[in-house]
Amino acid sequence: QVHLVESGGGSVRAGGSLRLSCTASGHTISSACMAWFRQAPGKEREGVALIDPDGVTAYRASVKGRFTISQDNAKNTLYLQMDAVTPEDTASYYCAARGVFGNRCIRRTWIDREYNYWGQGTHVTVSS
């Protein structure tokens, strides 16, 4: 079993920055495909950023150039650096993992149901 715990959320003014962290325990995430999703009140959950074991990343269009996903395998931790935030970034942010056990994950996906492990979420509020 893998346990994911997010931290780093909070309130920030538009144009500011936040760094979210997701620390994994129970197993290494070095061979997993990892992702950040978010869900705003009254909206569907949406993928924000993906990273695979080779460090290849992908971003949803609205955050590209502002957010950076990264992973420190020595700390078994996933990060999301959020810069130039806007009120539209207000949401609960969740980290997710797939392919933790078994063979090295080779396929990133935006489909949330394909992720086996989820954190409890951390909330980000951006004020104008």
N, CA, C and O of each residue as an XYZ file, in Angstrom:
512
protein
N       0.852     -1.204      0.000
C       0.000      0.000      0.000
C       0.877      1.239      0.000
O       1.950      1.250      0.604
N       0.426      2.269     -0.670
C       1.147      3.534     -0.734
C       0.271      4.623     -0.121
O      -0.920      4.722     -0.414
N       0.870      5.415      0.713
C       0.161      6.506      1.356
C       0.736      7.819      0.860
O       1.941      8.052      0.958
N      -0.131      8.687      0.322
C       0.305      9.979     -0.217
C      -0.257     11.098      0.656
O      -1.440     11.104      0.996
N       0.601     12.032      1.006
C       0.175     13.156      1.841
C       0.624     14.461      1.197
O       1.818     14.704      1.024
N      -0.354     15.299      0.846
C      -0.047     16.603      0.260
C       0.115     17.651      1.355
O      -0.440     17.534      2.448
N       0.894     18.679      1.025
C       1.041     19.828      1.910
C       1.410     21.038      1.069
O       1.720     20.913     -0.116
N       1.374     22.209      1.690
C       1.808     23.422      1.009
C       0.700     24.322      0.518
O       0.959     25.420      0.025
N      -0.545     23.863      0.648
C      -1.646     24.713      0.216
C      -1.825     25.897      1.148
O      -1.221     25.968      2.219
N      -2.671     26.828      0.716
C      -2.941     28.002      1.534
C      -3.540     29.098      0.691
O      -4.038     28.862     -0.409
N      -3.483     30.307      1.227
C      -4.026     31.469      0.530
C      -2.904     32.300     -0.046
O      -1.869     32.488      0.594
N      -3.104     32.797     -1.250
C      -2.085     33.598     -1.921
C      -2.793     34.607     -2.816
O      -3.894     34.354     -3.304
N      -2.153     35.747     -3.027
C      -2.732     36.762     -3.908
C      -2.396     36.424     -5.357
O      -1.396     35.765     -5.641
N      -3.224     36.872     -6.238
C      -2.985     36.679     -7.667
C      -1.603     37.193     -8.031
O      -1.177     38.258     -7.585
N      -0.909     36.405     -8.857
C       0.451     36.756     -9.240
C       1.509     36.149     -8.351
O       2.695     36.177     -8.683
N       1.093     35.598     -7.222
C       2.032     35.013     -6.275
C       2.383     33.570     -6.613
O       2.029     33.056     -7.674
N       3.090     32.930     -5.680
C       3.585     31.571     -5.887
C       3.302     30.700     -4.676
O       3.193     31.173     -3.544
N       3.187     29.413     -4.955
C       3.065     28.391     -3.915
C       3.798     27.154     -4.405
O       3.904     26.921     -5.610
N       4.304     26.360     -3.465
C       4.851     25.064     -3.839
C       4.129     23.983     -3.046
O       4.154     23.965     -1.815
N       3.491     23.092     -3.775
C       2.821     21.958     -3.157
C       3.768     20.766     -3.116
O       4.572     20.568     -4.028
N       3.668     19.985     -2.067
C       4.456     18.772     -1.925
C       3.527     17.580     -1.715
O       2.430     17.715     -1.172
N       3.982     16.430     -2.151
C       3.244     15.183     -1.949
C       4.273     14.131     -1.550
O       5.062     13.672     -2.376
N       4.254     13.761     -0.285
C       5.220     12.794      0.226
C       4.583     11.416      0.273
O       3.487     11.232      0.801
N       5.296     10.457     -0.290
C       4.801      9.088     -0.339
C       5.481      8.237      0.726
O       6.653      8.429      1.049
N       4.719      7.298      1.259
C       5.276      6.334      2.211
C       4.707      4.965      1.880
O       3.643      4.845      1.272
N       5.431      3.941      2.289
C       4.986      2.573      2.057
C       5.679      1.912      0.887
O       5.831      0.691      0.864
N       6.096      2.691     -0.070
C       6.795      2.152     -1.238
C       7.395      3.314     -2.014
O       6.888      4.435     -1.972
N       8.478      3.031     -2.722
C       9.076      4.064     -3.560
C       8.149      4.420     -4.722
O       7.429      3.565     -5.238
N       8.176      5.682     -5.125
C       7.399      6.125     -6.289
C       8.311      6.344     -7.493
O       7.893      6.930     -8.492
N       9.536      5.883     -7.404
C      10.510      6.160     -8.468
C      10.151      5.505     -9.796
O      10.595      5.971    -10.845
N       9.364      4.443     -9.777
C       8.960      3.779    -11.016
C       7.519      4.081    -11.404
O       6.979      3.495    -12.342
N       6.913      4.994    -10.678
C       5.488      5.292    -10.904
C       5.305      6.460    -11.857
O       6.207      7.271    -12.069
N       4.122      6.518    -12.417
C       3.662      7.717    -13.101
C       2.875      8.531    -12.079
O       1.963      8.015    -11.434
N       3.226      9.775    -11.940
C       2.631     10.630    -10.914
C       1.892     11.788    -11.569
O       2.184     12.177    -12.700
N       0.931     12.326    -10.835
C       0.137     13.424    -11.386
C      -0.387     14.323    -10.285
O      -0.507     13.922     -9.127
N      -0.692     15.537    -10.671
C      -1.454     16.465     -9.840
C      -2.796     16.700    -10.537
O      -2.860     16.986    -11.733
N      -3.852     16.570     -9.755
C      -5.195     16.909    -10.211
C      -5.724     18.017     -9.303
O      -5.175     18.270     -8.231
N      -6.781     18.661     -9.741
C      -7.423     19.656     -8.885
C      -8.921     19.625     -9.111
O      -9.411     19.191    -10.153
N      -9.626     20.098     -8.107
C     -11.079     20.176     -8.216
C     -11.562     21.431     -7.513
O     -11.351     21.613     -6.314
N     -12.208     22.284     -8.275
C     -12.797     23.499     -7.734
C     -14.248     23.211     -7.341
O     -14.859     22.292     -7.888
N     -14.802     23.971     -6.414
C     -16.190     23.742     -5.997
C     -17.148     23.768     -7.174
O     -17.133     24.704     -7.973
N     -17.983     22.741     -7.282
C     -18.973     22.683     -8.342
C     -18.434     22.296     -9.707
O     -19.162     22.321    -10.699
N     -17.152     21.937     -9.759
C     -16.548     21.577    -11.047
C     -16.011     20.154    -11.013
O     -15.817     19.569     -9.947
N     -15.774     19.608    -12.206
C     -15.186     18.285    -12.337
C     -13.708     18.332    -11.951
O     -13.045     19.363    -12.073
N     -13.218     17.194    -11.486
C     -11.778     17.094    -11.231
C     -11.046     17.135    -12.570
O     -11.509     16.560    -13.555
N      -9.912     17.812    -12.597
C      -9.155     17.929    -13.849
C      -7.674     17.710    -13.591
O      -7.151     18.047    -12.529
N      -7.019     17.143    -14.579
C      -5.580     16.934    -14.480
C      -4.842     18.245    -14.672
O      -5.221     19.062    -15.511
N      -3.798     18.442    -13.902
C      -3.006     19.667    -13.953
C      -1.636     19.403    -14.570
O      -1.197     20.130    -15.460
N      -0.966     18.354    -14.088
C       0.382     18.063    -14.564
C       0.693     16.589    -14.335
O       0.214     15.973    -13.383
N       1.508     16.042    -15.235
C       1.916     14.639    -15.181
C       3.430     14.541    -15.239
O       4.099     15.413    -15.794
N       3.968     13.464    -14.656
C       5.390     13.186    -14.793
C       5.584     11.682    -14.789
O       4.927     10.971    -14.028
N       6.483     11.190    -15.636
C       6.745      9.761    -15.682
C       8.111      9.470    -15.068
O       8.823     10.404    -14.698
N       8.502      8.177    -14.948
C       9.766      7.836    -14.285
C      11.006      8.405    -14.985
O      12.064      8.522    -14.366
N      10.885      8.754    -16.250
C      12.011      9.357    -16.957
C      12.037     10.867    -16.797
O      12.922     11.534    -17.334
N      11.076     11.410    -16.066
C      11.028     12.851    -15.848
C      10.340     13.620    -16.950
O      10.387     14.850    -16.975
N       9.699     12.906    -17.865
C       8.963     13.576    -18.940
C       7.654     14.109    -18.364
O       6.931     13.399    -17.666
N       7.366     15.366    -18.668
C       6.222     16.046    -18.054
C       5.181     16.458    -19.095
O       5.458     16.519    -20.293
N       3.994     16.735    -18.604
C       2.919     17.268    -19.445
C       2.045     18.157    -18.574
O       1.906     17.927    -17.373
N       1.460     19.170    -19.190
C       0.660     20.143    -18.447
C      -0.628     20.446    -19.192
O      -0.689     20.398    -20.421
N      -1.664     20.764    -18.406
C      -2.869     21.260    -19.060
C      -2.551     22.659    -19.583
O      -1.696     23.357    -19.038
N      -3.239     23.053    -20.631
C      -2.892     24.285    -21.335
C      -2.938     25.511    -20.431
O      -2.107     26.411    -20.557
N      -3.898     25.548    -19.531
C      -4.089     26.762    -18.737
C      -2.993     27.002    -17.698
O      -2.895     28.099    -17.149
N      -2.171     25.990    -17.422
C      -1.108     26.178    -16.431
C       0.277     26.106    -17.048
O       1.271     26.397    -16.383
N       0.349     25.725    -18.305
C       1.652     25.575    -18.963
C       2.402     26.898    -18.937
O       1.853     27.949    -19.265
N       3.655     26.827    -18.544
C       4.463     28.036    -18.448
C       4.383     28.709    -17.085
O       5.177     29.599    -16.781
N       3.422     28.286    -16.261
C       3.278     28.856    -14.911
C       3.546     27.815    -13.823
O       4.098     28.151    -12.775
N       3.167     26.568    -14.056
C       3.344     25.493    -13.079
C       4.461     24.571    -13.528
O       4.694     24.386    -14.723
N       5.154     23.990    -12.542
C       6.215     23.027    -12.832
C       6.067     21.829    -11.913
O       6.045     21.972    -10.690
N       5.965     20.646    -12.507
C       5.913     19.413    -11.731
C       7.318     18.825    -11.672
O       8.046     18.841    -12.665
N       7.693     18.308    -10.514
C       9.004     17.695    -10.370
C       8.923     16.621     -9.293
O       7.945     16.525     -8.552
N       9.970     15.827     -9.230
C       9.966     14.694     -8.302
C      11.366     14.489     -7.755
O      12.342     14.522     -8.504
N      11.463     14.279     -6.459
C      12.733     13.977     -5.802
C      12.633     12.553     -5.270
O      12.008     12.314     -4.237
N      13.242     11.619     -5.969
C      13.114     10.209     -5.574
C      13.849      9.913     -4.264
O      13.459      9.005     -3.531
N      14.883     10.651     -3.973
C      15.594     10.441     -2.706
C      14.691     10.763     -1.518
O      14.823     10.172     -0.446
N      13.774     11.709     -1.721
C      12.836     12.089     -0.669
C      11.469     11.457     -0.875
O      10.555     11.654     -0.074
N      11.335     10.692     -1.961
C      10.051     10.061     -2.281
C       8.910     11.083     -2.294
O       7.828     10.851     -1.754
N       9.195     12.210     -2.924
C       8.278     13.345     -2.875
C       8.057     13.937     -4.260
O       8.986     14.073     -5.056
N       6.824     14.279     -4.519
C       6.395     14.955     -5.742
C       6.108     16.411     -5.409
O       5.622     16.715     -4.320
N       6.407     17.312     -6.340
C       6.192     18.738     -6.121
C       5.362     19.350     -7.251
O       5.321     18.842     -8.371
N       4.711     20.449     -6.915
C       4.087     21.288     -7.932
C       4.401     22.734     -7.575
O       3.854     23.281     -6.617
N       5.281     23.340     -8.349
C       5.591     24.752     -8.186
C       4.574     25.554     -8.980
O       4.437     25.384    -10.192
N       3.866     26.428     -8.284
C       2.802     27.208     -8.906
C       3.225     28.675     -8.888
O       3.344     29.270     -7.818
N       3.450     29.252    -10.045
C       3.836     30.656    -10.169
C       2.768     31.424    -10.936
O       1.974     30.838    -11.672
N       2.760     32.731    -10.758
C       1.806     33.602    -11.463
C       0.387     33.072    -11.347
O      -0.341     32.999    -12.337
N       0.000     32.703    -10.136
C      -1.319     32.101     -9.943
C      -2.425     33.121    -10.196
O      -2.226     34.328    -10.062
N      -3.576     32.611    -10.559
C      -4.766     33.438    -10.801
C      -5.913     32.885     -9.966
O      -5.836     31.755     -9.483
N      -6.979     33.666     -9.788
C      -8.129     33.152     -9.026
C      -8.697     31.857     -9.618
O      -9.301     31.060     -8.900
N      -8.507     31.649    -10.908
C      -8.986     30.419    -11.545
C      -8.221     29.183    -11.088
O      -8.652     28.061    -11.354
N      -7.108     29.365    -10.415
C      -6.341     28.238     -9.878
C      -6.845     27.803     -8.509
O      -6.344     26.827     -7.950
N      -7.821     28.506     -7.966
C      -8.388     28.129     -6.670
C      -9.062     26.768     -6.769
O      -9.956     26.562     -7.590
N      -8.621     25.840     -5.918
C      -9.135     24.471     -5.960
C      -8.470     23.664     -4.861
O      -7.530     24.121     -4.212
N      -8.976     22.456     -4.664
C      -8.259     21.462     -3.871
C      -7.372     20.685     -4.824
O      -7.813     20.234     -5.881
N      -6.128     20.539     -4.439
C      -5.134     19.868     -5.286
C      -4.809     18.499     -4.695
O      -4.591     18.353     -3.492
N      -4.784     17.502     -5.579
C      -4.546     16.127     -5.175
C      -3.377     15.540     -5.965
O      -3.262     15.763     -7.170
N      -2.517     14.796     -5.287
C      -1.524     14.030     -6.026
C      -2.032     12.610     -6.188
O      -2.820     12.116     -5.382
N      -1.562     11.962     -7.254
C      -2.015     10.620     -7.574
C      -0.863      9.824     -8.169
O       0.057     10.382     -8.767
N      -0.934      8.508     -7.992
C       0.122      7.624     -8.469
C      -0.483      6.407     -9.155
O      -1.535      5.909     -8.754
N       0.193      5.940    -10.186
C      -0.181      4.697    -10.837
C       1.099      3.960    -11.212
O       2.133      4.581    -11.461
N       1.024      2.636    -11.250
C       2.199      1.855    -11.622
C       3.274      1.859    -10.554
O       4.463      1.765    -10.858
N       2.850      1.969     -9.284
C       3.840      1.991     -8.207
C       4.511      0.637     -8.059
O       5.727      0.552     -7.885
N       3.716     -0.415     -8.128
C       4.234     -1.765     -7.957
C       4.403     -2.427     -9.315
O       3.783     -2.016    -10.295
N       5.230     -3.434     -9.369
C       5.399     -4.165    -10.610
C       6.330     -3.442    -11.565
O       7.278     -2.777    -11.145
N       6.051     -3.577    -12.850
C       6.930     -2.999    -13.864
C       6.880     -1.472    -13.843
O       5.894     -0.860    -13.432
N       7.958     -0.897    -14.293
C       8.083      0.557    -14.390
C       6.948      1.119    -15.252
O       6.665      0.605    -16.335
N       6.313      2.163    -14.765
C       5.215      2.793    -15.509
C       5.759      3.410    -16.793
O       6.764      4.120    -16.771
N       5.095      3.138    -17.904
C       5.578      3.656    -19.187
C       4.562      4.572    -19.858
O       4.842      5.116    -20.927
N       3.407      4.753    -19.265
C       2.386      5.553    -19.931
C       1.749      6.540    -18.978
O       1.067      6.147    -18.032
N       1.968      7.820    -19.224
C       1.277      8.854    -18.469
C      -0.173      8.927    -18.964
O      -0.468      8.599    -20.113
N      -1.047      9.354    -18.092
C      -2.445      9.470    -18.512
C      -3.126     10.598    -17.762
O      -2.801     10.885    -16.610
N      -4.072     11.229    -18.432
C      -4.889     12.261    -17.810
C      -6.164     11.679    -17.185
O      -6.939     12.397    -16.555
N      -6.369     10.368    -17.369
C      -7.608      9.739    -16.904
C      -7.493      9.435    -15.418
O      -6.679      8.598    -15.026
N      -8.274     10.083    -14.596
C      -8.080      9.967    -13.154
C      -8.379      8.557    -12.638
O      -7.754      8.123    -11.670
N      -9.301      7.842    -13.246
C      -9.644      6.512    -12.735
C      -8.514      5.505    -12.948
O      -8.561      4.408    -12.393
N      -7.520      5.850    -13.727
C      -6.383      4.959    -13.943
C      -5.310      5.105    -12.854
O      -4.303      4.397    -12.870
N      -5.529      6.008    -11.933
C      -4.590      6.177    -10.824
C      -5.084      5.379     -9.622
O      -6.257      5.439     -9.253
N      -4.158      4.630     -9.022
C      -4.519      3.710     -7.941
C      -4.479      4.345     -6.564
O      -5.211      3.945     -5.658
N      -3.612      5.341     -6.417
C      -3.395      5.928     -5.096
C      -3.575      7.432     -5.157
O      -3.142      8.093     -6.101
N      -4.225      7.958     -4.126
C      -4.546      9.379     -4.067
C      -4.247      9.926     -2.668
O      -4.392      9.230     -1.663
N      -3.835     11.162     -2.637
C      -3.710     11.844     -1.362
C      -5.042     12.428     -0.950
O      -6.037     12.318     -1.666
N      -5.044     13.052      0.217
C      -6.289     13.606      0.755
C      -6.587     15.009      0.243
O      -7.696     15.515      0.414
N      -5.602     15.631     -0.382
C      -5.788     16.950     -0.969
C      -5.280     18.073     -0.102
O      -5.228     17.961      1.123
N      -4.910     19.150     -0.746
C      -4.532     20.381     -0.057
C      -5.174     21.534     -0.818
O      -5.152     21.563     -2.049
N      -5.749     22.487     -0.075
C      -6.539     23.520     -0.728
C      -5.720     24.772     -1.011
O      -4.923     25.221     -0.188
N      -5.940     25.316     -2.195
C      -5.294     26.555     -2.615
C      -6.373     27.590     -2.908
O      -7.300     27.336     -3.678
N      -6.243     28.747     -2.291
C      -7.154     29.860     -2.557
C      -6.353     31.033     -3.082
O      -5.413     31.493     -2.433
N      -6.725     31.517     -4.259
C      -6.040     32.658     -4.862
C      -7.015     33.836     -4.881
O      -8.095     33.753     -5.466
N      -6.623     34.917     -4.243
C      -7.467     36.111     -4.200
C      -6.980     37.144     -5.210
O      -5.792     37.233     -5.522
N      -7.923     37.908     -5.700
C      -7.566     38.918     -6.717
C      -7.147     40.227     -6.078
O      -6.816     41.180     -6.784
